[in-house]
Amino acid sequence: MKAQKIKNRSIIMGIAIAFLALFMIAQEAKAQRNSTTVSVKNGSSSYTYKSGSQSLNVEYEGDIEFTDDDKAIKSISRRGYMFFRKTSFGKRREILAEPNSDGTISYEYRVGRRVQEWDKEAEEFLADMLIQVIRTTAIGADARIDRFYKKGGLNAVLDEISEIKNDHVSHIYLKLLIGNRDLTDSELEKVAAYVPRELSNDHYISEVFKDHSDKFLKTEKSTEAFLAATRRMKNDHYISQILKEAMREDLSETATIRVLQAADQMGNDHYKVSVYKDLLDRRDLNDNLINEIVKSAADIRNDHYATTVLKEALDRPNLSDKAFENLMGAVSNIGNDHYVTETFRSMLNNREVSDKVVEAIMEKLKYMNNDHYKNMIVKDLFENRDVSEKYFDSILGTVEDMKSDNYASQILTEILRGQDLSDSDYAKVLDRVADIDSDHYKVNILKKILDQRELKKVHLISALKTTASIGNDYYKSEVLKRACDAVADGDEEVKKEFKKVARQIKNDTYYGRVARCID
């Protein structure tokens, strides 16, 4: 019984899979049955439309105009022509129309492969087919737009475009409508709302808008209609194309901010940032617009892209304090230590560093986990003499928070070598050296100190005191041996400190090597 149930389930599952496969095949076949191809070569345009067992092939060249009822050809320019072939269930009919020298048109009508007389049947076939040919190819679109506009205004043109079921052809009509006519503000608002509602393909929507954004961005209402249209689009690639083209126009500050706000709505950070960067490339950008871009960067989820924008903003000359303050706020949202470091280093290298900047950096350092990046920032801070003098204690304090003795020792070595330290600051640095857990890194630092030719007495004593923090007798003896010459030339205070540290060595062999230095 159990085996039979399993068998029945297998049969049911197999039937379900078979039906699913048949459904997918049917859907694919349906998609394949409906197709449109377009090509242009040497001035001649070719369209092929297929739907099931029916197909329409159209070729034409030159300017072609139709009668007002779209049932006959009114004119064809010199050396132009129009040819179309209709195939239905294997039956083929075609018409070739060419201009005569007197402006009339000659026709050749074929059924199958045979030429037929141009009679009433041929005229009726032309009249029946012409509207389909027109709406499939956009032949004579400009003249038709003029005709419909004169007859019924914008609504008449849009009604006709709605009869066209092909986005490629519809977008040609819309581009001609916007580009060749001086539409009123209210008409532009209507067109902006119509385009994304009528066209389903974002590529064609962008083709309509991107070359004519300047017309839509002149008034508050048309701007809103234009940007509302982009919000109805799904593909950020095409939205960014429209917005970047808009940015290249001579826009008012208000219009530019509106375009920036539209960019903020995109979900893809790559395309969002491409709009911001294009705007940042403009030399005439004022402080207010830079500030708007920096504020937008704070909402970028991807740390890489956020950093890209912030670094571009930092490269701008004379960045305002307000923009810089917002920039610091944006940096606080970056979670990746690598990108935080990139941004901070740009700040430290590209402008006079204010107290606010240093304080913000110091605050952020508390929450950075990666000692490698901490090390890079702290080194840059110490290289800025004005900063290092004013914030010496705070910057030095960050070393104590480092988990890596390697990076801590690198920073302390750089400070001791590159800074003109006061005696008290020198002692503070050596206190940090004493806090390093690894004797290996302590020894390396102390040896470098003791290798200096003219070591001040107070610095030598500080180094000896730090040597006392070394737990390993071998390492301790190695440092003291390195100090032998300096101690021998020193006074009693120096020798006393040396002996004090040497007595901590428990191993007789190592102690003996050190004791000979001052005997």
Residue pairs with C-beta under 8 A, 6 or more apart in sequence:
33 50
33 51
33 52
34 50
34 51
34 52
35 48
35 49
35 50
36 47
36 48
36 49
36 50
36 136
36 166
36 168
37 47
37 48
38 45
38 46
38 47
38 168
39 45
39 46
40 46
43 61
44 59
44 60
44 61
45 59
45 60
45 61
45 137
46 57
46 58
46 59
47 56
47 57
47 58
47 59
47 136
47 137
48 55
48 56
48 57
48 58
49 55
49 56
49 136
50 56
53 88
53 89
53 90
54 86
54 87
54 88
54 89
55 85
55 86
55 87
56 84
56 85
56 86
56 87
56 132
56 133
56 136
57 84
57 85
57 87
58 82
58 83
58 84
58 85
58 133
58 136
58 137
58 139
59 81
59 82
59 83
59 84
60 80
60 81
60 82
60 83
60 137
60 139
61 79
61 80
61 81
62 76
62 77
62 78
62 79
62 80
62 81
63 75
63 76
63 77
63 80
63 140
64 73
64 75
64 76
64 77
64 80
64 82
64 139
64 140
65 73
65 74
65 75
65 76
65 140
65 143
66 72
66 73
66 74
66 130
66 134
66 140
66 143
66 144
67 73
67 74
68 147
70 130
70 131
70 134
70 144
71 126
71 127
71 130
71 131
72 123
72 126
72 127
72 130
73 82
73 97
73 105
73 126
73 130
75 99
75 103
75 105
76 82
76 97
76 98
76 99
76 105
77 99
78 99
79 99
80 98
80 99
81 96
81 97
81 98
81 99
82 96
82 97
82 139
83 94
83 95
83 96
83 97
84 94
84 95
84 129
84 133
85 92
85 93
85 94
86 92
86 93
86 94
86 129
91 112
92 110
92 111
92 112
93 109
93 110
93 111
93 125
94 109
94 110
95 107
95 108
95 109
95 110
95 122
95 125
95 126
95 129
96 107
96 108
97 105
97 106
97 107
98 105
98 106
99 105
99 106
100 106
107 118
107 122
107 126
108 115
108 118
109 115
109 116
109 117
109 118
109 122
109 125
110 116
116 122
133 139
134 140
134 144
135 163
135 164
135 165
135 166
135 169
136 166
136 169
137 169
138 168
138 169
138 172
138 173
141 169
141 172
141 173
141 176
142 176
142 180
144 160
145 157
145 173
145 176
145 177
145 180
145 181
148 156
148 157
148 159
148 160
149 156
149 157
149 181
152 159
154 183
154 187
154 190
154 191
157 173
157 177
158 190
158 191
158 194
158 198
160 173
161 170
161 173
161 174
161 198
162 198
164 170
164 173
167 199
167 200
167 201
167 204
168 204
170 198
170 199
170 204
171 199
171 204
171 205
171 207
171 208
174 191
174 195
174 199
174 208
175 207
175 208
175 211
175 212
177 183
177 191
178 188
178 191
178 208
178 212
178 215
179 211
179 212
183 191
183 215
185 218
185 219
185 221
185 222
186 221
188 215
188 216
188 222
188 225
188 226
189 221
189 222
189 225
190 225
192 216
192 222
192 225
192 226
192 228
192 229
193 225
193 228
193 229
195 205
195 208
195 209
195 229
196 205
196 229
196 230
196 232
196 233
197 232
199 205
199 208
202 233
202 234
202 235
202 237
202 238
202 239
203 235
203 238
205 229
205 233
205 238
206 233
206 238
206 239
206 241
206 242
209 216
209 226
209 229
209 230
209 242
209 245
210 241
210 242
210 245
210 246
211 245
213 226
213 242
213 245
213 246
213 249
214 246
214 249
214 250
214 251
215 222
216 222
216 223
216 225
216 226
217 223
217 226
217 246
217 249
217 251
217 255
217 258
217 259
223 255
223 258
224 258
227 258
227 259
227 261
227 262
230 239
230 242
230 243
230 262
231 262
231 265
233 239
236 266
236 267
236 268
236 270
236 271
236 272
237 268
237 271
239 262
239 266
239 271
240 263
240 266
240 271
240 272
240 274
240 275
243 259
243 262
243 263
243 275
244 274
244 275
244 278
246 259
247 256
247 259
247 275
247 278
247 279
247 282
248 278
251 259
253 286
253 288
253 289
256 279
256 289
257 289
257 292
259 275
260 275
260 276
260 279
260 289
260 292
260 293
260 296
263 272
263 275
263 276
263 296
264 272
264 296
264 299
266 272
266 275
269 300
269 301
269 302
269 305
269 306
270 302
270 305
272 296
272 300
272 305
273 300
273 305
273 308
273 309
276 293
276 296
276 297
276 309
276 312
277 308
277 309
277 312
279 285
279 289
279 293
280 290
280 293
280 309
280 312
280 313
280 316
285 316
287 318
287 319
287 320
287 322
287 323
290 313
290 316
290 319
290 320
290 323
291 320
291 322
291 323
291 326
293 309
293 313
294 309
294 310
294 313
294 323
294 326
294 327
294 330
295 326
295 330
296 309
297 306
297 309
297 310
297 313
297 327
297 330
298 306
298 326
298 329
298 330
298 333
300 306
300 309
303 334
303 335
303 336
303 338
303 339
304 336
304 339
306 330
306 333
306 334
306 339
307 334
307 339
307 342
307 343
310 327
310 330
310 331
310 343
310 346
311 342
311 343
311 346
313 319
313 323
313 327
314 327
314 343
314 346
314 347
314 350
314 351
315 346
315 350
319 327
319 351
324 354
324 356
324 357
325 356
328 356
328 357
328 360
331 340
331 343
331 344
331 360
331 364
332 360
332 364
334 340
334 343
337 368
337 369
337 370
337 373
337 374
338 370
338 373
340 364
340 368
340 373
341 373
341 376
341 377
344 361
344 364
344 377
344 380
345 376
345 377
345 380
347 353
347 357
347 361
348 357
348 361
348 377
348 380
348 381
348 384
348 387
349 380
353 384
353 386
353 387
355 390
358 381
358 387
358 390
358 391
361 377
361 381
362 391
362 394
362 395
362 398
365 374
365 377
365 378
365 398
365 401
366 398
366 401
368 374
371 402
371 403
371 404
371 407
371 408
372 404
372 407
374 398
374 402
374 407
375 402
375 407
375 410
375 411
378 395
378 398
378 399
378 411
379 410
379 411
379 414
381 387
381 388
381 391
381 395
382 388
382 395
382 411
382 414
382 415
382 418
382 419
383 418
387 395
388 395
388 419
392 425
392 428
393 428
396 415
396 428
396 429
396 432
399 408
399 411
399 412
399 432
400 432
400 435
402 408
402 411
405 436
405 437
405 438
405 440
405 441
406 441
408 432
408 436
408 441
409 433
409 436
409 438
409 441
409 442
409 444
409 445
412 429
412 432
412 433
412 436
412 445
413 444
413 445
413 448
415 421
415 429
416 426
416 429
416 445
416 448
416 449
417 448
419 425
421 429
423 456
423 458
423 459
426 458
426 459
426 462
427 458
427 462
430 462
430 463
430 465
430 466
431 466
433 442
433 445
433 446
433 466
433 469
434 442
434 465
434 466
434 469
435 469
436 442
436 445
439 470
439 471
439 472
439 475
440 475
442 466
442 469
442 470
442 475
443 470
443 475
443 478
443 479
446 463
446 466
446 467
446 479
446 482
447 478
447 479
447 482
449 455
449 459
449 463
450 460
450 463
450 479
450 482
450 483
450 486
451 482
455 463
455 486
457 490
457 491
457 493
457 494
460 483
460 486
460 487
460 490
460 494
461 493
461 494
461 497
463 483
464 480
464 483
464 487
464 494
464 497
464 498
464 501
465 497
465 501
467 476
467 479
467 480
467 483
467 501
468 500
468 501
468 504
470 476
470 479
473 505
473 506
473 507
473 510
473 511
474 507
474 510
476 501
476 504
476 505
476 510
477 505
477 507
477 510
477 511
477 513
477 514
480 498
480 501
480 502
480 514
480 517
481 513
481 514
481 517
483 498
483 517
484 517
484 518
486 494
487 494
487 495
487 498
487 517
487 518
488 517
488 518
490 498
495 518
498 517
498 518
499 518
502 511
502 514
502 515
505 511
505 514
